[in-house]
Structures are given as C-alpha cells and as structure tokens.
Amino acid sequence: MTHHTTHCPRRTALQTVTGAVVGCLAGCLSTNDTSAPPSEAGPIEDVGVEGTELVVKHTTADNVDQLNLIQPNGELFAQRTVAAGSQQASFSIGTAYDPGEYTVVALRGEERVDETTLSIEPDLEITEMGIGRNQPRKMWNDGGDKTSDEAFVTVENRGSGPESITKLLFTGDVPYPSDEDGTNYARDEDVSGIYNPSTGSEADSLTITADEQLTLYSSRSPFAFVPGAGTSCADDRQSGEFLLSIKTRVGRDTISKTYSIQYSAATEQNKCQITIGE
C-alpha cells in the first residue's frame, strides 16, 4: 500500500491577503474539508511511499525542472532533474534512512515554486509466533524434522516507511536460547538468527515495507533440546517465560514480546511437549 500526503500549494499560502492564508492553512489542517481546491495549484500533485521508494507525481516539466528531497535534519537527501514531459519522479530511500518528516521541494530555475512534507517512519509489531513441531503448516516447508525445532514469527509494519529486520532472538526459558546459555549469538553482529527460504541460508536482514505482513523463520533451532543448554525435559511439569525480540536498522529499536512456556513431564531429556501462550 502507498502512503500519501496532502499538501497546501506554496504559492497560494504565500498570498498577502489574510483571508487566503487562513483558508489555505485551515484546509491543510482539516481532513474533512470538502471545499474546492485553490485555482492556482503548485506543480506537486501527490507524494507517497511505494516499497522502498518515495514517489512524487507532478505536472509537466514546463512548471518544474528539479525536485529536492530534504531529510528530517534539514539537509539535502537527494535531488532529481525533471525530464521533459515527465510527470513522476522517485527517490530511493532504502532501509538506511533516518525516520521523520521529509520535505519535497519543487524548483523552476532557482525559484522554489512548491513544497510538501511527508512523515516516513516504520512501526513494527509482533502479531504471532509458534513452533514447527506444534504448527508444521506454518513453516516454510510445511513441517518435517528439519523445522520441528524452529520457530515462525509474524511481524506487521503499521507505519509509513520500510524497515530492515536484522536479528531474531529467543531468550529465557526456551530449550536453546540465543544468549550465552545456548547458541550465544545475541551480541554477534554477523549472525541474524533469521532463515531465508528463498536462498536456503541465514539472511543478513529482511526488508518489510509499510503495511506489509512478513513471516520470519528462525535459523538456530531455539526449541531444540541440547544437553547442558537452556531448559530440558524433567520428570515434573515445568513452566516459565521467554522473550522474543527482533532488532531493526531504521528505527534502531528492539521490538519484544513476552510469552509463557510450559513443558509436560517426561522421563527422557527431549520427549516433553511444549505449550506456548501470551
């Protein structure tokens, strides 16, 4: 889905008649304004994020010959020369941008003829997780021994910009945690813990765009029973909790969610059943 912004034409906003200024500003602030648009509109018609690009739709090149994209700190992010006859330009923002409010400025020669702003910021939420042995149909290969000890994690991006997920972690009362009690990769920048089915190997990172839902798969068997690591089966029923975390590049955040975990009683080290709850 594309996120768009509504802007107020700059030339109209700069009119010296007080009533015109107030009317324009009120139109920009009200989402329910049904009045007709100003007769002297600027060349920028629409701005939106599509995937990892900022797309600007504008009138023909006789009204504008350059577009500048200004990042939240006020510095120039990129600029595009408008080709003759074109009505669209795009800026690649990727997943290394700073989240915040971006401004698109339209120039004709050295004259600033229009501008509009758009907030670009991801907002990730963990919505579901499970284990391959309990929900095999949720795994990338529909289950089997290869994924029985792995986990799936569903993440939604409810923000307005793309994000890069760089690490998947399981810590606490799981059989084979991601910290020093298990696989010990939590602080290793070269290990993501994320499996990429399309390449058949561990991913460096995965991109999730605005309004996208993405399923992650673990690559380090957090629910495998390994002697001397994490939690093992016991004669009595056990319960505890663990923390599921994902790390991100754009927001530089760690998004976490706590789950309860129960182990059934078992006489063998790896034969108990695992139940997970929120």
N, C-alpha and C positions, 0 to 999 in steps of 0.2 A: 504494500500500500504506500502511496505517496503522501507525504506531509507537506501541506501548503501554508502560505502566509497571505494575509490580506494587507495591502499597504495603502497609504494615503499619498496620492500624487504630490511630489515635492513642489512643483511649480504652483499648484493650487494652494498648498499650505502656506506658501510664501507671499500670497497676495496681501496687500496692505489693508484691505477692508476688513475690519474686525469681525464682522458677521461671517465672512467667508472663512476666516481662520477657525473660529469657534465651530462652525458647521463641519469643517473637514475633520477637526480633531475629534468631535463627537462621533462622527461616522467611523473613525478608526477604532474608537474605544467600544462601540456598541456592536454586539454580534447580531442584534435583531433589527438593525437599520434597514428599512426597505425602500429608502429614498433612491432616486435615480443617481447614478454616478456623475461626478463632475464632468463638464463638457470638455475640459482641457486635461485629459488624462496623460500621464507620463508614459514613456515607452515600455516600462516593465509591466508585463501583464500578469505573470504568475511566477512564483518561486516555490520549489518543492524538492524534497529529498527522495531520490529513487535509488534504492540499493546503497551503494557507497558513493553516489554522485549527487551534487547539488545542481538541479536543472533550472535554468532561467528561460522563460518564454517572454519574448519581447516583440515590439513592432519592427518593421523592416529597417534595414541599415541606414536609411537616409535620416532616421531620427536618433540613432546611436551608433557609435563606431567602436566603443570599448566598454567592457564590463569589468569592474574591480570587485573582488571579494575581500572584505575586511573581517579579520578574526576578532574574537572577544577582547583581546588586549589592545585593540585599535591598530594593529599592524596589518600590512597587506598580506593576505594569504596567497592569492593568485590573481591573475588578470587574463582576460580573453579579448582578442581583437575580433570584432563582429564582421563576418564576411558579408559581402554584398548580397542582398536578397535573403539572407538567413533570418529566421525568427526564433531560434533557440540556441542556447549555449550551455555547456555543462562544465562543472568543476569537480575534479576527483578529490573527495575528502578522505577516502580510505578509512582506516581504523587507527590512525595516528594523530587525529585532530584533537584540539582542546574543546571540550564541550562548553556550550554557552551561546550567546547571541551573536549571529553573523549578519553583516550588512552587505547587500549587493548595491553597488553604485554604478549608474549608467552615465557615460560621458559622451559628449559630442565635441570633439576637439579637446579643449581644456575645460569646457563648461560642464558642470555637474547638473544634469537635466532631470534625474530621478534617482530615488533610492528606496530600498525596503529592507526590513530585517526579518530574520527567522531564527528561532531557537533550535539548536541542534544538540540533542543530548539523549543518550541511551538510558533505559530504565529497565533493568533485568529482574526477573522474579523466578524462583524455582517453584514449579507447579506440581511435579510428580517425580517419584523415584521408586525403583524396585530392584529385585534381584533376579538374575537369569534363571536360577533353579525354581523360583516361585512363579515367575511370569515369563516363560520362554518365548511366547509370541511377541513380546515387547522388544526382544533383542534383534540385532541387525540380521542374524541368520536364522531367526525363528527358533532359537534354542539349541540344545545339544550340550555335550560335555565341554566344548570349547568356551561356552559363555555362561555356564552354570554358576561360576564364582564371580562373574562380572555384574556390574550394575548399569541400569539405564537411568538417565536424569533428563526430565523435560524442562526446558527453560523458555520463557516468553520475554520478548523485548517490547515493552509497552511505552517506550519513549519515542523520540522523533529522529534519532540518529543511529547509525550502525555501531556495533560493539565487537570487540575481539575477546573471546574467552581463551585464557592462556593456561589455566590449571584446574584440575578436578581433584578434590581432596576428601578423604574419609578419615576422621579422627575420633577416638573414643572407644566404645565397647564393640568394635567390629572385629572379626577374626584376624584380618590382616591390614591394619591401619596404614595411613600414608606417612606417618611420622617415624620417629626413631624406634617405636615399638613394632614396626612392621617393615614396609618397603623403604622407608626413610628417604622419600623424595620431596617432602614438603618444602624444603628450602633449596632444592636443586633447580636452578633456573632453566636447565636444559631438559627437564622432564616435565611433561604436562599431565600425564596420567589419563589422557584422552585418546581413545581409539578412533581412527578414521576408517570406516568400512570401505570407502571408495579407493583408498590406497593400500589397505591391508596392513597398516602400520600405525604407530603412535603419531598423532598430529602435533605440530608445534603450537598451533592455535586453530580455532574455528571462528568464522565470522557469522554473526547473527544481525540481520538488518531490522529496521523499525517495523513493528507489528508482525514480526516473524516468530514462529514457534520452532524450536530446534531440540532434537533429542541427542544427548551426549551419551557415550558409552565409555565405561572405564577400561583401562588397559593394563591395570596392575593387580587384578584379582583381589579386591578388598574383602570379599566374602569367602576366601579360601582358608581352610583350616591348616595352619602351618605350625608345627611343633615349636614352642618357645616364643611365639609371636601372638600378640593381641589376646583375644578370648577364645578358649577352646571348649568343647563339649564337656559336660560333667554329669555325675550321677544324679544331681538335683537340677531342677529347673532354674534358669538364671534370667535376670532382667537387667537392663542398663539403658544407656542412650549414647548416641553418636552425633557428630556434627558433620553435615555435608556442606562443603564450601566450593565456590568457584571464584577464580580470580580473573580480573578483566584488565584490558590495556587502556581504553579510552577514559573510563571513569576512574581507573586505578583503584577500584573498590574490590572488596571481598564480599560476595553475597553468600550468606549462610542460612541454614535451616537445621533445626534440631529434630531428631527422630528418636522414638523409643524403639528398643530392640529386645526381643525375648528369645531364649534358647530352650528348647524342650530338653527333658532329661534323656541321657544316652550313656550307654556303657562303653561306647567306642569314641575315640577322640574327634572324629569327623562325621558322626552319624546323627547329630541332633538336627531338629528342624528350626528354622529361623523365621520369626514373625516380626514385621516392621509396622510401626504406627506413627502418627504425627502427635 
